[in-house]
Amino acid sequence: MKLWDKGYTLNKQVEDFTVGEDYLLDQKIVKYDCLASIAHVRMLEKIGLLKKEEVKKLVKELNNIITLHNKGEFKVLKEHEDCHTAIENHLTKKLGSLGEKIHTGRSRNDQVLTALRLYYKEELKNCKMLIKKFIKTLNVFIQEYGEIELPGYTHTRKAMPSSINLWGGAFMDSMKDNLKNIEFSLQLIDQSPLGTGAGYGIPMNIDREYVAKLLDFRKIQRNPLYTQNSRGKFESTILHTLTQIMFDINKIATDLILFSMPEFNYFELPKEFYTGSSIMPQKKNPDVLELLRAKYHIILSYEFQVKSLIGNLLSGYNRDLQLLKKSVIDGFEIVKKSLDIICLLFSHLEVNSKDCKKGLTTELYATHKVYDLVKKGVPFREAYREISDHYK
């Protein structure tokens, strides 16, 4: 039975269209909805709406759902619409009318938001852990190859001498900034929406602070209407954070694709990282790098999609917001897999010192020659003109 059931059957075509992929995506948040529901029923006990024995039964069955879900035995079906309906139906089937009490003091709107924010918090922490792992992997790479010099480029042309220490260190610094972005996103979403209802509050006295504490939220989101209006706003902030991570991975991949070409050969990947051609037997294709480069654009499109979806919506909940979920869930999966593979890649990446040295041609030191003259008292612009005469 649907949570909004009014005694009639929804048109099948309309049901298929409105449900979309939601019931499939919700497999990701079953655990979080159960955890939020456990906190919710404990609050209902605290304010005297549920008895201790009732709470015990509900908590036991909610934990059982988590166990079943972990085993792949708890299914969210299309006729459920979402995991929230599937969970409540399961409770009612197992516990009878007791299961029907669980929705007291909440709407599906704040219920969905709470489960999603718990999911977002955990996934952001997973990304944080993977970034720290990548920073450590980069550091090991720099310790081994850092002293090797190679050409630095501007406008895709040779500019000045660089080094592996400088190149790798740039991405270490950038990833550290990404950790700050994650912390900001975590702080923003670390507000409990439970108890705000559909955006206009709950007409009874509930203890929102107690629920927030049980769920380890930093604070409650106080304004019920803003709770709904923040949907999409918070998701776009998360996706912007993910976009920044993928931007760095995109740049790493772009550099490595070019500088591992035989014409440069500054970097070398093991043969196990290359694919081949079905027609050209000599080919060693850096597909893994090309896909890492491409996935930045996918995440960026998710960010734009979310920002577009939330425009021109009236204050309060609108069904358009259902479509936010897929972009964020898919975004997290792409970023986690990309961080995993970039860690693996750098743990096997080699630097060809001979080819790097070969690339250090004389024009790279033109600026150094200018400053050699400056140190002797020659005005900078005069020194610049004198050295530039050698490269006309």
C-alpha positions in Angstrom: 0.0 0.0 0.0 1.2 3.5 -0.9 1.7 6.0 2.0 -0.7 8.4 0.3 -3.3 5.7 -0.6 -6.8 7.2 -0.9 -8.7 4.0 -1.9 -8.3 4.2 -5.7 -5.8 2.6 -8.1 -3.3 5.0 -9.8 -3.2 4.8 -13.6 -0.4 2.3 -14.5 1.2 4.5 -17.1 1.1 7.5 -14.7 2.6 5.4 -11.9 5.5 4.2 -14.1 6.2 7.8 -15.2 6.1 9.3 -11.7 8.0 6.6 -10.0 10.8 6.5 -12.6 14.0 5.1 -11.3 13.3 6.2 -7.7 12.7 2.7 -6.4 16.0 1.5 -7.8 18.0 4.5 -6.5 16.5 4.0 -3.1 18.4 0.8 -2.6 21.2 3.1 -1.6 19.3 4.7 1.2 17.4 1.9 2.9 19.9 1.7 5.7 19.8 5.4 6.4 16.0 5.5 6.4 15.9 2.7 8.9 18.5 4.5 11.1 16.4 7.7 11.0 13.3 5.8 11.8 14.9 4.2 14.8 15.8 7.7 16.1 12.3 8.9 15.3 10.5 6.1 17.3 12.8 6.7 20.3 11.7 10.3 20.2 8.0 9.2 20.0 8.7 7.2 23.1 10.3 10.1 24.9 7.3 12.3 24.3 4.9 9.6 25.4 3.4 8.5 22.1 4.9 5.0 22.0 5.4 2.6 24.8 8.8 1.1 25.6 7.8 -2.4 24.4 6.4 -1.0 21.1 9.7 0.8 20.5 11.6 -2.3 21.2 9.6 -4.2 18.6 10.0 -1.5 16.0 13.7 -1.0 16.5 14.3 -4.8 16.3 12.4 -5.0 13.0 14.1 -1.9 11.5 17.5 -3.5 12.4 16.2 -6.7 10.7 15.5 -4.7 7.6 19.1 -3.4 7.5 20.3 -7.0 7.9 18.1 -8.2 5.1 19.1 -5.3 2.9 22.8 -6.0 3.5 22.2 -9.6 2.3 20.3 -8.4 -0.8 17.0 -9.8 0.6 15.1 -6.6 1.1 13.7 -5.4 -2.2 12.2 -2.1 -3.1 9.6 -2.7 -5.9 8.1 -0.3 -8.4 4.7 -0.6 -6.7 6.3 0.7 -3.5 7.4 3.9 -5.2 10.3 4.2 -2.8 12.2 2.6 0.1 10.1 4.6 2.6 6.9 2.9 1.6 8.6 -0.5 1.3 9.9 -0.1 4.9 6.6 1.0 6.4 4.7 -1.8 4.5 7.2 -4.3 5.9 6.7 -3.1 9.4 2.9 -3.2 9.1 3.1 -6.7 7.7 5.3 -7.9 10.5 3.9 -5.8 13.4 0.3 -5.0 12.4 -1.1 -1.7 13.5 2.1 -0.9 15.4 3.8 -0.4 12.0 1.2 2.2 11.2 2.3 4.3 14.1 5.8 5.0 12.9 4.8 7.9 10.6 3.4 9.9 13.5 5.1 13.3 13.7 6.7 13.3 10.2 6.0 13.7 6.5 7.6 11.7 3.7 9.2 15.0 2.7 11.3 15.4 5.9 11.8 11.6 6.1 13.3 11.5 2.6 15.6 14.5 3.4 16.8 12.9 6.6 17.8 9.6 5.0 19.5 11.4 2.1 21.5 13.7 4.4 22.7 10.7 6.4 23.7 9.1 3.1 25.4 12.3 1.9 27.4 12.6 5.1 28.7 9.1 4.9 29.6 9.4 1.2 31.4 12.7 1.7 33.4 11.1 4.5 34.2 8.2 2.1 35.5 10.7 -0.5 37.5 12.5 2.2 39.2 9.2 3.1 40.0 8.4 -0.5 41.5 11.9 -1.1 43.7 11.4 1.9 44.8 8.1 0.5 45.6 9.7 -2.8 47.6 12.5 -1.1 49.7 9.8 0.6 50.1 7.9 -2.7 51.2 11.1 -4.4 53.7 11.8 -1.6 55.3 8.4 -2.0 55.5 9.0 -5.8 57.2 12.4 -5.2 59.6 10.9 -2.7 60.8 8.5 -5.4 60.9 10.8 -8.4 60.7 14.3 -7.0 64.2 15.5 -7.9 63.8 14.6 -11.6 63.6 17.8 -13.7 61.4 18.0 -16.9 60.1 20.8 -19.1 57.3 23.1 -17.8 54.8 24.3 -20.3 52.6 27.4 -20.8 50.3 27.6 -23.9 51.3 24.0 -24.6 54.8 25.2 -25.4 58.0 24.8 -23.5 58.3 27.6 -20.9 60.7 27.0 -17.9 62.2 24.0 -16.1 59.9 22.1 -13.8 60.3 19.0 -11.7 58.2 16.0 -10.5 58.3 17.6 -7.1 56.6 20.8 -8.5 54.2 18.9 -10.7 53.1 16.3 -8.2 53.1 18.9 -5.3 50.6 21.1 -7.3 48.1 18.2 -7.2 48.8 17.5 -3.5 48.0 21.1 -2.6 44.9 21.1 -4.8 43.6 17.9 -3.1 44.1 19.5 0.3 41.9 22.3 -0.9 39.3 19.7 -1.9 39.3 18.4 1.6 38.3 21.9 2.8 35.5 21.9 0.2 34.3 18.6 1.6 34.4 20.0 5.2 32.3 22.9 4.1 29.7 20.6 2.4 29.6 18.4 5.5 29.0 21.4 7.7 26.2 22.7 5.5 24.3 19.4 5.3 24.9 18.5 8.9 21.5 19.8 9.9 18.6 17.5 10.9 15.4 18.2 8.8 13.4 15.6 10.6 10.3 17.1 12.2 9.8 19.9 9.7 7.1 17.9 7.9 6.2 18.9 4.3 7.6 22.4 4.9 5.1 23.8 7.3 6.0 22.0 10.5 4.2 19.3 12.6 1.0 20.4 14.6 2.2 18.7 17.8 5.1 19.1 20.2 8.0 16.9 19.2 11.6 16.9 20.3 13.6 17.6 17.2 16.9 18.3 19.1 16.7 14.8 20.6 16.4 13.2 17.2 19.2 15.3 15.8 21.5 14.2 18.7 20.6 10.5 18.2 21.4 10.8 14.5 24.7 12.7 15.2 23.5 15.9 13.4 25.3 19.1 14.4 22.1 20.9 14.8 18.5 21.1 13.6 17.4 23.0 10.4 15.0 25.3 12.1 12.9 26.9 9.4 10.6 24.2 8.0 10.0 26.0 4.7 13.7 26.6 4.1 14.2 22.9 4.8 12.3 22.2 1.6 13.8 25.2 -0.3 17.3 23.9 0.5 16.7 20.8 -1.5 18.8 21.1 -4.6 20.8 24.0 -3.1 22.6 21.6 -0.8 22.9 19.0 -3.5 24.4 21.5 -5.9 27.0 22.4 -3.2 27.9 18.7 -2.9 28.2 18.3 -6.6 30.3 21.4 -6.9 32.7 19.8 -4.4 32.7 16.6 -6.4 33.3 18.7 -9.6 36.4 20.2 -8.0 37.8 16.8 -7.2 37.2 15.6 -10.8 38.7 18.8 -12.2 42.0 17.9 -10.6 41.8 14.3 -11.8 40.9 15.6 -15.3 44.1 17.7 -15.4 46.3 14.9 -14.1 44.9 12.6 -16.8 45.4 15.3 -19.5 49.0 15.7 -18.5 49.7 12.0 -18.4 48.0 11.3 -21.7 50.3 13.8 -23.4 53.5 13.3 -21.6 53.3 9.5 -21.8 53.2 9.7 -25.6 56.3 8.1 -27.3 57.1 11.6 -28.6 57.7 12.7 -25.0 57.9 9.5 -22.9 58.3 11.4 -19.6 55.9 9.0 -17.9 55.4 5.3 -18.3 52.5 3.1 -17.2 52.8 -0.6 -16.9 51.5 -2.6 -19.9 48.7 -3.9 -17.7 47.2 -0.4 -17.7 46.9 -0.1 -21.5 44.4 -1.5 -23.9 45.0 -2.4 -27.5 43.4 -2.1 -30.9 41.4 -4.7 -32.8 43.2 -3.8 -36.0 46.5 -2.1 -35.2 48.8 -4.6 -33.4 51.2 -2.0 -32.1 48.7 0.2 -30.2 49.0 0.9 -26.5 45.9 3.0 -25.6 45.7 4.9 -22.3 41.9 4.3 -22.1 41.9 4.5 -18.3 43.3 8.1 -18.5 40.9 9.1 -21.2 37.9 7.9 -19.2 39.2 9.7 -16.1 39.5 12.9 -18.2 36.0 12.4 -19.5 34.3 11.8 -16.2 35.0 15.3 -15.0 32.5 16.5 -17.7 29.9 14.0 -16.5 30.1 15.3 -12.9 30.0 18.9 -14.2 26.9 18.1 -16.2 25.3 16.7 -13.0 26.0 20.0 -11.2 24.4 22.0 -14.0 21.5 19.6 -14.1 20.8 20.1 -10.4 21.1 23.9 -10.6 18.8 23.9 -13.6 16.2 21.7 -11.9 15.7 23.9 -8.9 15.2 27.1 -10.8 11.7 28.7 -11.1 10.2 26.5 -8.4 7.6 27.9 -6.0 8.7 27.8 -2.3 8.0 24.4 -0.7 8.2 20.9 -2.1 7.8 20.2 -5.8 8.0 16.8 -7.5 10.7 18.2 -9.7 13.0 17.6 -6.7 12.7 13.9 -7.0 15.1 14.1 -10.0 17.9 15.5 -7.9 18.7 12.1 -6.3 20.2 10.3 -9.3 22.7 13.0 -10.1 24.2 13.0 -6.6 24.1 9.2 -6.1 25.8 8.6 -9.5 28.2 11.5 -8.8 29.4 9.9 -5.6 30.0 6.6 -7.4 32.0 8.1 -10.2 34.2 10.1 -7.9 34.9 7.2 -5.5 35.9 4.9 -8.4 38.0 7.7 -10.0 39.9 8.3 -6.8 40.4 4.6 -6.4 41.8 4.1 -9.9 44.0 7.3 -9.7 45.6 5.9 -6.5 46.2 2.6 -8.2 47.7 4.4 -11.2 50.2 6.5 -9.2 51.3 3.5 -7.3 52.6 2.0 -10.6 53.5 5.2 -12.5 57.1 5.5 -13.5 59.2 8.5 -14.6 61.7 8.2 -17.4 64.5 10.4 -16.2 66.6 10.1 -19.4 63.7 11.4 -21.6 62.9 14.1 -19.1 66.5 15.3 -19.3 66.4 15.1 -23.1 63.5 17.5 -23.0 65.4 20.1 -21.1 66.5 22.1 -24.1 68.3 25.4 -23.8 65.4 27.8 -24.4 63.9 26.6 -21.1 66.6 28.6 -19.4 66.1 31.9 -21.2 64.4 33.5 -18.2 67.2 32.3 -16.0 69.7 34.1 -18.3 67.6 37.3 -18.1 67.9 37.2 -14.3 71.6 36.4 -14.5 72.0 39.8 -16.2 69.7 41.5 -13.7 71.9 40.2 -10.9 74.8 42.0 -12.6 72.8 45.3 -12.5 71.3 45.3 -16.0 67.7 46.7 -16.0 65.1 43.9 -16.4 63.6 45.1 -19.6 67.0 45.7 -21.2 68.1 42.2 -20.1 64.8 40.8 -21.5 65.5 42.4 -24.9 69.1 41.2 -25.0 68.2 37.5 -24.3 65.1 37.6 -26.6 67.4 38.5 -29.5 68.8 35.0 -29.3 65.4 33.4 -29.9 64.1 35.4 -32.9 
